[in-house]
Amino acid sequence: MLYGDAVLFTGDHLAWSPETETLIAFRDACWYSWPEQTRSMEALLAHRFAWVLPGHGRGHRGSPDEMHAHLARCVSWMKA
């Protein structure tokens, strides 16, 4: 759920990884369809946000440009 133009509530599918310092998706927690989740995440690239607040895992705040770049890398990884 995107709240305004700044906060993305992601549930269980996207969080910040302090180890890799980027956004990560959880293939092992995807109970429905990884390709569908990938398409959904790809659609988020049309939006800008500064905060990612997950249901589980780490949240993170960055500039909208930084967060877009992290999301783009995550989506690219998901498609591989």
C-alpha positions as CSV (number, residue, x, y, z in Angstrom):
1,M,0.0,0.0,0.0
2,L,1.4,3.4,-1.0
3,Y,0.5,6.1,1.4
4,G,0.7,9.5,-0.2
5,D,3.9,10.0,-2.1
6,A,6.3,9.0,0.7
7,V,5.5,5.8,2.5
8,L,5.2,2.2,1.1
9,F,3.8,-0.4,3.4
10,T,5.0,-3.7,2.0
11,G,3.6,-6.5,4.1
12,D,5.9,-9.5,3.9
13,H,7.2,-9.2,0.3
14,L,9.8,-6.4,0.5
15,A,12.1,-5.2,3.2
16,W,15.5,-3.5,3.7
17,S,18.5,-5.8,4.2
18,P,21.1,-4.2,6.5
19,E,23.6,-6.9,5.3
20,T,23.4,-6.0,1.6
21,E,22.2,-2.4,2.2
22,T,19.4,-2.7,-0.4
23,L,15.8,-3.8,-0.7
24,I,15.1,-7.5,-0.8
25,A,12.2,-9.7,-1.7
26,F,11.5,-13.1,-0.1
27,R,11.0,-15.9,-2.6
28,D,10.5,-18.4,0.2
29,A,7.7,-16.3,1.7
30,C,5.8,-16.0,-1.6
31,W,2.9,-18.3,-1.1
32,Y,1.0,-17.5,-4.4
33,S,3.1,-16.7,-7.5
34,W,6.6,-15.4,-7.8
35,P,6.0,-14.1,-11.4
36,E,2.8,-12.3,-10.2
37,Q,4.7,-10.8,-7.3
38,T,7.5,-9.7,-9.6
39,R,4.9,-8.0,-11.9
40,S,3.4,-6.2,-8.9
41,M,6.8,-5.0,-7.7
42,E,7.6,-3.9,-11.2
43,A,4.4,-1.8,-11.3
44,L,5.8,0.0,-8.2
45,L,8.6,1.4,-10.3
46,A,6.0,4.0,-11.6
47,H,5.8,5.5,-8.1
48,R,8.2,7.3,-5.9
49,F,8.5,6.8,-2.1
50,A,11.0,7.6,0.6
51,W,10.0,5.0,3.2
52,V,9.6,1.2,3.0
53,L,7.8,-0.1,6.1
54,P,7.5,-4.0,6.0
55,G,5.3,-6.3,8.1
56,H,8.5,-8.2,8.9
57,G,12.1,-7.3,8.4
58,R,13.7,-3.9,8.4
59,G,12.2,-0.6,7.3
60,H,14.3,2.0,5.6
61,R,14.2,5.7,4.6
62,G,16.1,7.1,1.7
63,S,15.6,9.7,-1.0
64,P,12.9,8.8,-3.6
65,D,15.7,8.5,-6.2
66,E,17.7,6.1,-4.0
67,M,14.7,4.0,-3.1
68,H,13.7,3.8,-6.8
69,A,17.2,2.6,-7.6
70,H,17.0,-0.1,-4.9
71,L,13.6,-1.2,-6.1
72,A,14.8,-1.4,-9.7
73,R,17.7,-3.6,-8.6
74,C,15.4,-5.8,-6.6
75,V,13.0,-6.3,-9.5
76,S,15.9,-7.1,-11.8
77,W,17.0,-9.8,-9.4
78,M,13.5,-11.1,-9.1
79,K,13.3,-11.5,-12.9
80,A,16.6,-13.4,-13.1
